[in-house]
Structure formats: structure tokens, C-alpha cells
Amino acid sequence: MSLPKKSKIILLFLLISLTVISGVYNYIMKPPKNIASMKINFTGTSNEFIKLVEESSIEWLGKIVILEGLVTSKDAKGIMLNNRIYCQFIDPTEIKVFQQKIKIKGRFIGYDDLMSELKLDQCDFQN
């Protein structure tokens, strides 16, 4: 009971296709990295970090930072530090501060040239 050559080729193609689709799906759907266990690359004030990023923003992409600064505004998903750094929180319900000095841990995700803002995500308050 031998399969014809055409059937073998179709079966092989289907097997390879399923393997590739499975790999792509697993890569795309993996959860984001938890920053709690990642190495901290910078600790300091928000003004110091702004100067470093303005010199070379690409060097800081994806790096974990702990910043201290004054909360100048807030919205439903995050806060603004010193009118220049937007921090998006993991859990927005814990945002209860305004016009206070705080310390935040987050991941730097980019610099917005148009608004002159730095963006952090997965932020969390530090003690």
C-alpha cells in the first residue's frame, strides 16, 4: 500500500506548513517579559535620564530604569513625570498620586521627538 508521489509531496507540504504556522503562532503569542526579574540599567532622577536619552535614545530601548521625579499630570492609564516622561502602568488602578515626588520602575520604550516625551511601560511604584 504505497502512496503515490503526489500524495507524499502534499503530505510533506502540509506537515511543514503546520510546523511553521505553529512556530510563528507561539512566537507571536508569547507573554511580555516580566520586568520584576530583569536587571536594572539605570537608577536616578528623571532629569538625569532625560539628558542620557537625548544623547542616545536607541541605546536605552528596552532597558529597565528606576526614576525619581515629580508627578505633573495623570490619566486613566499612567502619569507624567516632570512634564517629559510618560509612565504607563501595569495596573492603572494604583494611580492615586498627584504633585508628589515618587520613584517608579519601568521599561523605556521610546522617545517621541514631536512631543519631546520619553515613554515607559510596565511601570510600578517603588518604595
Secondary structure, 3 states (H helix, E strand, C coil): CCCCHHHHHHHHHHHHHHHHHHHHHHHHCCCCCCHHHCCEEEEEEHHHHHHHHHHCCHHHCCCEEEEEEEEEEECCCEEEECCCEEEEECCHHHCCCCCCEEEEEEEEEEEECCCCEEEEEEEEECC
